Amino acid sequence: MGLFNRTPSQPTRRVPVPQAYNTVAPVQSPAPPVQTPAPRAPESHPTPAPPQRSSSGRDKELPSAFVILRDRVQQELIRDANLHTERISMEDGRILIEPIFARSITESGLVLSRVERQHFFDLILADILGFGPIQPLLDDESVSEVMVNGPAQVYVERGGKLTLSEVKFQDNAHVQRIIERILAPLGRRVDESSPMVDARLPDGSRVNAIIPPLAIDGPSVTIRKFSKKPLTVEDLVRFGSFTEDFAKFVEAAVISHLNIIVSGGTGSGKTTLLNVLSSFIPATDRIVTIEDSAELQLRQDHVVRLETRPPNIEGKGAITIRDLVTNSLRMRPDRLVIGECRGGEALDMLQAMNTGHDGSMSTAHSNSPRDTLSRLETMVLMAGMDLPLRAIRQQIAAAVDVIVHIERMRDGTRRLVYCTEVLGMEGETILTQDIFRFEEEGVDEKGKIIGQLRTTGIRPKVLERMKADQVNLPADLFAGNLNRRRRT
């Protein structure tokens, strides 16, 4: 049976009959009459079974049925005036939509199995109250990133690997509606005059959207998900991102008010690591966070969260990270946590670190700790100040104490590969030394990189400050892994 009971009549397919039964030999005259054989019962031919509809064919009919049901349910919901002013949760929406959904199925004459019925209901619920076809991907905890490349192509990242999902949108307008639904609570917009936008989901997941004419193949959406339960230092140690020795050192560094820069490439886990480092900040400190889109999930109580604002339709009213950094200095912060430095705000951040706001943290895109210092120099120059390069380097050397560099390895795992201490200036050069360094030992049969984060054996100069703050570390923590193994 098809999806609908009342389907238009289809032309009857004529079953070919063997030629021996539909032809009669002509009677030739004056030949003698041919003796007619006794009639015999016609051979029974089984009636051909109706063509079986393949699963792919049925799947092709599901979208049209889905649209019919969704439109019916939406029309019923629009009649309720309260829905225009109240935001309904998924739980309340499920209770409200279920009877309307059942009535719509009956009125439309749609015949569905139990599995298809539940599948349709989930799709309609997500399309009306959630984020459409990608809602199941957002609910899947194994998915860390969702990438929509137009309506017909949705990729996901699982375990650091990209795979093409089976999720599809109806058309470009369908993708556009989901983008607008994401932006609506934030008061942001995306249109032809402003075709790019950064936003966030209610759980803090980062969203970037770009639409035609800039996106040639249709609207593109990139969602970087964050764990519903913030990862802890124990989780990252268990995952192999770093070791317990590093966790002890970085905890002592945060408590001792060292200024820390978390560096790494795109998607390497900088924000996640910054979240973990911020968890070591004492609950007695007043923390001010500054971000383009609020992603940090600090667990302390005394936290003030600030977020930038894009310009309005007239191109006015934009509030940048640099504006917020300047304003935050008047808010009596004990700690400044800047989500990411991309431009001239680096100068204001360095000045804050050098003027009594010790213990501040930020992230920066770079390929190594040494490259991080060069990036900071470039970003300070972007502030528009005509400062000599030596003065900029002195500011960086005086402000930054530790650089923590994390990488996304070729096997998809994210690991901390460097922990570098900034020592100061010598001539025109900023001096650094590695405290921890990742040593790769090989690759296993599954393609996973084998290695470990080890101490270099160098005793950090910041231990003096830690002792002054009565933060003590094990005496053999920096003795070097090789020496420690010999003693054991």
N, C-alpha and C positions, 0 to 999 in steps of 0.2 A: 504494500500500500504506500502511496506517496505521502508527502508531508501534509497535503490538504485532502479532505474527503471529496470536495467538489472541485475536480480538476477538469480542464477543458478536454473534450474528447479528442483522442489522437487517431490519426488515420490507421485503419486496420492493415496490418502487414500481410500481404498475400503469400501463402506458403506455396512454394513451387511443387508441382506434382510431377512424378516421373512421366516421361514422354509415352511410355507403353500404355498408360491409362487415359491419356487425353487425346489420342489420335485414333481414327477409324480407317481401316484400309479401304480404298475406293473400290466399288463394284464395277467391274469392267464387263460390258456387253459386247458380243453375245455369248460371253463365257457362261458356262453352266452355273446355276445358283450355288453359292457357297453354303455349305451346311453350317448353320449357326450353332455354335456350341451352347450347351446348357448353361443357363445363367448361374453364376456362382457368387457367393457372398463377397462383397468387396473386402479387400484386406484392410484391417484396421490400422490406421496411422495415428500415432499419438499426437494429440494436440500440442503444438509447440508451446513451451512454457514462456510466459512473458519475460522479456529481457531483464536480467538481474541488474539492479542499479549498483554500481560500484560505490565503494566508500568515498572515492574522490568525487564522483558525481553528486553524491548526497551532500558532501561538504560544500560543493559549489552552490547548492540551493539554500544552505543554512543562512548566509548573510541576508538574503531577501526576507526570509522568515523572521530573522532577528530584527530587521528594520521595522517590519510590520508590528511585531510585539512591542518593541521599544517605543514606537510612536503611540501605540494605544496606551501603554502605561504612562508615558509622559503626559498625554492629554488628560488622563484621569488625575494625575498629580497636580497639574496646573489649575484644576478647578478648586483646589484647596488654597485659599488666599494666604494662609499662614506660611506656605512654603516659599513665598517670595521674600519674607522677612526673617525667617528662622533658618539657621544652618543645621541640617539634620546629620547626625552621626550615622555611621554604617550600621550600627546595631539597631538604632531606631528606624532607619530606612528599611532594613530587612523586614521588620515587623509590619511597617506601613505598606510596603510594595508587594509583599507576598500574596495577600488576597486579591489585589488588583491584577497581579500577574496571572493567577489562576483563572480569574474571570475573563481576562483577555484571551487566554488560550481557548476557553470554551466558545467565546463569541467568534473567534477567527476560524474555528474548525481545524485547528492545527493538531496533528497527532504526533506525539513525542514519546520516546521511551523515558524511563525514570532518569537515566543518566543524562540524556539530552535535555530533559526538563530542568534538572539541577544546573547543567552547564549554561543553558540559556538564562536562567535566573541570575546566576553569578555574573554573567556578562552584562545583563541589563542593569543590575545593581551597581556594578563598577562604572558603567557608562553614564549613569544618571548622577550618582553620588560620589564616585571615586575618580580614578584617572584612566578610565577606559580600558582598552585591551592590555595595557602595560600594568594594570593593578595587580594581577597575579605575580608578575615579576618583582614588583615592589614588595609584595608580601613574602616572597621567597628569600629566606635568610641566606641561602647559598649564593645568591646573586649579589655581586658587589658593585656592578655598574650596568646601566641600561643605555643603549645608544640607538636612537630612532633615526634612520637615514631615509626619510620619506615614508609614505604610507605602507609600502610593500616590503620593507627591510628593517628588522629590529634585531640588533646584536646584543648579547649579554656577556658579562665577564664572570666566570666562575673559577675560583682557584687560580687567578692570574691569567687565565686563558680565555680568548674571545671565541664565541660560537654563535652561529646564526640560529635564532629562535623561530618558532612557527607562528609567532604573533604577527598580525597584520592589521592595519587600519583600513577603513573603507576608501578614503580618498584624502587629499590634502586638507580639505575643510574639516575632516574629522580630527586630524592631528592638530589643526589650528584651534579647535574648540578645547582640546585637552590642555594646550599651552595657556589659553586664556583662563581656564579653570585653575591652573597652578598659580597664575599671576594675580588673580582677583583678590585673594585675601591680603596680598602685599601692597596693593595700590600701584602696581607697575603695569606697563603696557608694552605691546609689541605690534607694530604695524609697518607699512611701507616707509614711513618717514623715520621710524626707529626700529629697524628689523632685527636687532640683536638685544638680548636681555639676559641678565643673571638673576637668579631667584633661588628659592629654597622650598622644600616641602615642609609640612608641619613637623616632621621628625628631624629636621635639620639637614636632610640630604641636599646636596648642591645640584642646582639645575642651570643649564645653559641652553638657550633656544635661539635659533636663527632661522628666518623665514625667507621665501622668495621676495625680491629678485636676487638676493645675495646667495641663498641656497637654491642651486639650479634644479636639483632633483626633488624638490619639495621641502617642507619644513623639517628641520633637524633638531632633535632634542637629545641632550646628554645629561644623564642623571647619575651622579656619584653617590651611592647610598652609604649611610653610616649605620653601624650596628644599633639596634634598638636598645641594647644594653651596652653602655660604653665599655670599651676594652680596658682592662687593668694591666698593671705591670706584670702581674703573674701570667696573664693571658699571653703577652708578647714573649715572655721567657719560655712558656710552654710551646708557642709556635716556632721558636727558634730564631726570632728576630734579633734578640741579643741575650746576653748571659746575666746571671745573678750578680756577678762582679760589677758589670757595668751599671746594673740597677742600683746597687749600693752607692756607687760613685755619683751617679746623676742625682740621686735623692739627696745626698750630702751637698751637692752643688746648688740645688734649688733652695734648700734650707739655708745655706750660707749666702744667699742673695747674689749668686753669680749670674751675669748676663749671658744668655744662651741663644744661639741662632741654630735653628733646625733647617738643614739644607737638603736638597735632593731634586730629582727630576719630576716631571709630571706623573702623577699617579703612583709615586713611590711610597706614600704613607706619611707625609710630613704632618698633616693636620692630626692624624691619629696619634702620632708620636708626641705632638705638642699637647694633645689632650692628656696623655699619660704623664708627661712632665709636669703639667699644671696641677695634677692631682697631689703632688708633693708639697704644694704651697700651703703653709699653715692656715687654719681656719680663722685665725685672728687678723689676717691681712685683708686689706680692702683691695679688690682686684677690679680693674677696668679692662674689658676686652673690646677690641676694635677690629671690625671685619667688613669685607665687601658684602657678603651674605652670611648671616649668623650660622656658623657650623659648630663652633666649640661647645662642648658639653661639660662644663665645669661643675663639680659636685659641691663646691663650697657654698655657703649661704650668702656671704657678703660679696656679691658680684654685680657689677654694672655692665650691661651689654650694649654696645653701640654699633650701629650699622650705617653704612654709607647710603646716599640717596642719589639716584640718577636725575638728570635734568628733566623738567616737565616738557610739555609739547611745544612750548615757546623757547626751549633751550636754556631755561633759567632754573635756579633753585638747586643746582647740584651741590652735594656735600661730599667731599672726598675724604679719603683716609687721612690725608695731611691735615685737613680742617679738624677732624675728630681727635687726632693726636695733640694738636695745639690746644683744643678745648679740654682734653682729658687732664692736662697738667694743672688745671684750675679745680679739679675734682678731688684733690688730695688722695691720689692713688698710692698704695704701697707697692703694687705690681702693675705693670702694663703688659698686656698680652695682645700682640698685634698679629692678626691671622696671617697676613702675608705682606711683605714689602715688595712693591713693583716699581716704584718711582721715587719722586722727590720726598716722600714721607720718610725715607731712610735717614735723611739729614735730621729731621725732627726727632726720630727715634734715637739716634746716636746722641743727640744733645740731651734728651731726657735721661738716657743711661748715664751720662756724664754729669748730671746735675742733681743727684740724690735719689733717682728712681732705680736703684740697684735691684737685681732680681727680675728684670724684665725679660721677655721672650718674644721671638718672632720666627717666621719662616722665610726662606728665600729659595728661588730656583737656581740651581747650579749643578755642576758635574763633579765637584770635589771641594774639600775645604779651602784650598788655595783659590779655586775659582770663585768661591763665595766672597772672599775678600775683594777680588776684582769686580764682582757684581755690585758689591756695596759701594765701591768707588764710583762706578758708572751711575748708580741710582742717585748718589749724592749730587753728582754733576747735573742730573735731570731736574734738580730743584731750581736751577737757574741762577745759582750763586756762583760768582766768579772766584772760586777758592783755589789756591794753589794745591797741587796734588799732594805735596808733603803734609799740608795742614789736614787734608781729608784723611790721609793714612794715620796721622797722629790721633785724630778723633776715633777712627775705627779701632786702633790698637788700644786706646784707653778705655773704650766702651765695651768691646766684646771680650768675654773671658773664655768661652768654650763654644766650639762649633761641632754639632752632631750631624753627621752626614748619613743619610739612608738611601738605599737604592732598591729598585725593582730589578731583580736578577733575571737572567735569560730564561730560567725555568718558571718564572711567574711569581716566585716568593719575594717577599720584601724583607730586607735585612739591613741592620745597621753595619756600615763598613768602616767608618772612621769616627773617632772621638778625638778632637784636636784642641789643644790649648793654645791660646794666643798669648805670647810672651811679652811683646812690646815691639819697639822700633830699634833697628840698628842701621844707621845711615838712612837710606831711602826705602828700606825693605822692612816689611812686617815679619817678625819672627814667629814661627809656630813649631809645635812638636806634637806628634801623635801619642796619645795615651793608650787608646785601644785601636786595633786594626783587624779587619776580617782577613783570615787566611783561607784561601780555597785549596782544598786537598784533592778534588776530583769530582766525578759524576757517577752516580749509581746506575743500576740497570733501568730504572724508571726515568732517567734523565734529570733527577734532582741533584742539585749542587751539594757536595759534601764540604763542609768547612766550619770554622768556629771563630767567633770574635775573641781575640786574645789581647792581653796587655803587652805593651812593648818593653816593659822593664824600666821605663823612665818615670821617675818620681815627679808628679806635677807640682808646680810652684804654688798652685791654689790651695795646697794642703795647709799652708800657713794661715790663710783666712779661715779655713774650716776649723782649725784648732782654736783660733780666736773666738769663734762662735760656739765652741765646745761641741763640735761635730767630729767624732772620732771614727776612723775607718780601720779595718784590720791592718796590722803592720805589714803583712806579706801580700797585700792586695796588688801592689805594683811591683812585686819582685820579678815579674816575668813568668809566663806559663812554663817555659822550659826549666827554669831554676826551681820552680815550685814542684814540678814533677820529679826532679832529681832528688829533692829532699824527702819526697814521699816514697 
